[in-house]
Amino acid sequence: MRQYAYQQQQQEWQGELADSQDSLSQVVVVMLVTESENTPNPEDDDRHAIESFILKWTSVKPDDVPREWQAQVIRRKSRQISKDHVVSDNEAVLRILVFPTANLAQVVSMMVAQRPPDRHSSRIRVAATGGGALRFRHDLETKLDIDMEMVNELKAVSYGWWSDVQDADNVTYPALLCNVGTGVSMISVDKDGGFERVSGSGLGGATFWGLVKRMTKFSSFDECILAAHKEGDAGRADTLVGDIYGVETSKEIGMPADLVAGFLGKADSENITDSDIAAALLRMVTNNLGQLVVFQARAMGINSVWFTGGFFQQHVADIGGNAGTPSAFESAPVATVGSIVQNAVSEAVNFWSAGKIQPLFSSDASILGALGAVAALGSE
């Protein structure tokens, strides 16, 4: 049994397919372990062009993968619900390929070019979610000989998260799921995988990245986050309580001198760096996010919040080299882009809840929409 999913994250477009920019297209091929080989052959005549392409790039050495792409292989449980609501668990191999949407036309051309003219593979169904998937549906179906089955994005994310945490000990229902991509959606998920969007915000990943592009010279999300983490000082760009009252007076009025009084209040200061601006923007967006989820969690009477979405990209990134993908944050030898953003969100949640609400993150936070699209499609 082979299943395919296509997920488009952080949608922002200009022009047609070849001119897309500033987003990630994400393709996930799911194969049951009983049907996969330890070293599958991409040239297998029975394989569709999509599968052969992903097998190729997830089988090569990490250094051979294009710098802006991510290739990953994960072995994990795959949970599905049938039309009769029968739950089945299978061991599956996930082969994940992530690349910028700016490369989408090139990738499609590469897939088509690698298919021998005398090979006619069967048309396949692809579970698809996200605005970009809908935007490019006609071109992808026509050029790749596929049928894209669209899955509601919130349903895909909810199903993906619900399937991912089945064996976790720290899950209580109803659960609050905060999906951060272009914007923010807060979703209540019940024990059976049912979901309802309960709140949201337009201040999310697109706001952060749009301001970064306007105010700094960073051209890469990874570069921006890592620079903010390694070199940035948000206090140089934000107006702090200490800037207004002074350190000693701040103590007298019972407010920390390093508490933010106004985000980006000193953004026009001399000697401020792009890294400082990036750090301040990250603090502004994640602080607002933390405040919103704490208010929503209190309204629901729960003490934990799960975070998902493309804002929490999980690959290891090095400004001077290739990007790789650790199997888990804990095993990463250097800071990951996702872990840096996670820490910023965690600090905000802990601040606004006084440590009473726990921020939680799935190990596959940025790909749950694609995984959930497959599971959701199987239930329809």
N, C-alpha and C positions, 0 to 999 in steps of 0.2 A: 504494500500500500504506500503510495507516494502522494504527498500533499504539498501544495504550494501556496505561498502567501506573498502579497505585495503590499507594502505600507509606505505611504508618503508622509513625511513629517515636515513641520515648520514651513508651511506653504507660502511662497512668495514668488510671483511670476512676472516676467516681462516678455511679451511676444509669444512666439510659438515654442514648440518642444525644444529646439536647439538653443533657444535663448534663455532658458530657465536659469535661475540663480538663487543662491542663499538658502538652499534647502537640502535635505537628505532624502534620497530614494532608498527604500529598504526592501530587500527581497529575502525571504526565508524559505528554504526547501526543507521539508520535514520527511524523513524516511524512517520507517520502523526498523529496529535493529535486525529483526529476523529476515529482512529483505535487503539489507545493505551489506556491502563487503568492507573488510578492514581498509582496503585501498581500492575504492571503486574506480572503474575505468570510464573517463569522460567520453571515450570514443565508442561506447556501447551503442550499437545500432538501434536499440529499443528506446533509447533516452531521447527526450524532447530537447530542443536546443537550449531552453532555459536551464534545465537540469545539468546538461553537459557543461554549460558555461560556468555555473556555480560550483560544480564539482571540480572543475579545472582550477579556479581561483582559490578554493578553500583547501586544495591539496598541495599547492606550491609552498615553497619556503616563504616565511614572513617577509624577507627582504625583497622577494620578487613581486610582492603585491604593490600596485601603485600607491604612492605616498598618501594620497587623500582618500584611499579606500580602506575599508576594514574587512577582514575575512576571519571567520570564527567557526569552530566546530564545537558543539556542546552535546553531551549525552545527558538526557534528562527524561522525566516522565511526561507523557503527553495525555492529558485528560480530555475526553470528548463526551458530549451528551447527544444521544440519538434522537430522532424525531419522537420516539416513544419514551423519551426521558430516561433512557438507560445509560448509566454512567460507566465508561470503560477507561481503564488506565493501561497504557502501553509504554514500554521503554522505547525512546525514539532518539535518533541522531538529528540534531538541528545543524544545518549548514547555512551560515548567515553571511551574506555579502551586503555591505553598505557602501554607497558611493554618492557623491554630490549629484544633485539633479542636473547640474550643468553638464554632466557627463552622460546623461540618459540617452541622448540621441546616438552618441558614440557607442555606448554599451549595446543598444539595440542593433546597431549596424554590425558590431562584432559577433553578436549572437547569430544574426542572419548569415554572415559571411562564413562562420564555422560549419554551417549545415551544408553537407554535400548536396549538389543539385539533384542527385538521384535518390536522396533519402526523403521519404514522406512519413514523418512521425504523426501519430494521432493528435488531434486537437485536444488540448487539456483545459481543465477548469482551474482558475487561479482565484483564490479568495483575496479580495482587495479592500483596503480601507484607507481613509484619509482623503482630503480634498484633492491632492495631486493625482491620486489614482483615478478619480472621477474625471479630472481635467484631461488626462492623457489616455483615457480608456480607448477611444477609437483608434488612435495610432498604434497603441500596444497590441490590441486585438488583431488588427489588420496585418501588422508587420511580423508578429511573433506567432500567429496562428493559435491564439488562445481565446478562451471565453472568460472574461473577468466577472466574477460574482461579487457585487458590491455589498459590504457589510457596514452597518452604521458604526461610525468611529467610536462612540461612547460604548456601544455594545461590545465591540472588539476589544477595547481596553479593559472593560469590566470582566469579560470572559477570560481574557489573557491573565489578568491578575488573579481571578478566582481559581483558575487552574494551577497557577504557579504557587499558591500558598496553601494548597490542600494538606500538605504534610507539616506545615509550620505550627509551632506550639503557641505562638503569640497572636493568634487571630481570634477576634471576637466579632460577633455580628449584632446589629448592622455595623458594617465597616465603612469608614470614610476614606474614599480614594481621591487623591488630588492629582489630576493629570495636567502636566505643564508642558505645553508645546508652543504654538503660536500665541495662544492665550492660556487661560486656566479654567478647567472644569472640575467641580467638586461633585463626586458621585457617591451616592449611598448604595452599597451592595449587600444583599442579604445572603443567608447561608446556602441558598439554592442557586446563586449566581444572578438573581434578579437585580436590576439596577434602576436608579432614578437620579437624574441630575438635580442637585439641590441648590447649587450656587455656582458662581464662577466670577471671572474677572477678565478684562481685556488687557491687563497689565501682566504680561508673561514673557515668554522667550522672544517674541518679535519686538516687544518694547525694548528689551535689553539690547538686542542685536542692532536694532535700528538706531538707538542712541549711541551705541559704540561706533557704528559706521559714521555717524554724523560728527561725533566729538573726538574721535581718535583716528589713527592710521592703521589700526588692525584690520586685516583682511581675512583672518581665520578665527573661528570660534575657539578652537583649541589654543591657538597662540594667545588670544585675548585672556582666556581664563587662567592659563598657566602664568602669564606675565602678571596678572592681578595677584595671583597667589604668591609668586616668588619675589616680585619687586614692588608691588603696589601698596600704597598706604592710603586707605579711604579717608583717614582723618585730615589729609592735606586738601581734600576736595570738599568734604562735608563741614558745615558749621557745627561745632560742638558746644555743649553747655559751657565748657571751660573757656571757649573763645568769647563768650558773652559775659560771664560772671567772674572769670578767673578761677584758678584751681581752689584757692582757699574759700572764696565765697560760695563756690559750688558745694563744698563740703558743708558749709553752714546752712544752706537751704535744703540739704539732704539729697542732692542729685549728683551722680558721678560726673566728673569733669569730661570724660570721654563719651558721654551719652550724646547721640546725634540730636541736634536741635533743628537743623535744616539740611536735608540732603542736597549736595552739590552747591551749597551756599558759598563755597570758596573756589568754585570751578574756574574762575577767571584769575586766580592767583598766579603770580610769577613762579617760575621753577617747578610748576606742577607737571607731572609726566602723564603719558598715555596710560601707563600702568596704574597710576593713582586714580585716574578717571574710571578705568575699567573696574577697579576694586570698589569704588564708590557706587557705580551703577549696579554692580552685583549685589552690594549690600542693600541698596535701595529697593531693588526688585524682590530679593529674597525676604527682606524685612516686611514688606507689604504682604507678601505671600504668607509668611508666618503668622501675621496678625489675622488675616482672613481665615486661615484654616483653624486657628485657635478659637475664634468666635463661632465658627461653624461646628466644631467639635463640642464646644460647650452647649450649643443649642440642641445638639443631638444627645447630649449626656454621655459622651464617650471620652476615653482618655488616650486615644492613639489615632494617628493619621498615617496612611500609606501614600507614598509619592511615586508617580510613574511619569513617563513621557520623554520625548526627545531632548528636553533640557538637561536630562541626567545621562548624557552619553557616557559610556562606561569604558572606553578604550584608554590604554596608556598612551600619552602623547608626549613627544619630546620636540621642542621647537626646532632642534637641529637635525632631526632624523625622522625615521618612519614611525607610524602609529601602529601599535600592536593591541592585542586584546587579552587581558588576563581572564582567567576563569572566574575570579571573584575579587572584590576589592581588597580583601584581607591579604591576598597573596601577591598583590601588585608590588613590584620592587620600587616604584616611584609613584608620586601622586598621580591619580587619574583625573581627567577632566570631570567625570561624574562625581568622584569622591570630594573634589573641591566644592562643587555646587551643593552636594549633599551636606557638607559641613556648614556651609553658609545658611542653608535652609534650617538645619538642625539648631543652630545658634539662635535663629530668629524665633523658632517655635518654643525653644526653652526659655527665651527671654519673655515672650508674651504670655506664656502659660506658667511662668515661675517654676518650670521644671515638672509641671503636673500632667502635661500631655506629651506623649512619646512620638517622635517622628520615626517612621519605619520606611525601609526601601527594599524593593524586590531586587534580587540579584540580576534580573533581566529587565530592569525598569524601562529601558528605551526601546525594547522590541516586543513588549507585551501586546501592542495593537496588532502586529502581524501574526503573532501566535494565537491571539484571541479570535482573529478573523477566521482562521481554519476551524477552531473549536465551535465558533458561533455558526458557521456555515453548515457544520455537520448536524446542528440541532434544528435546522429549518426544513 
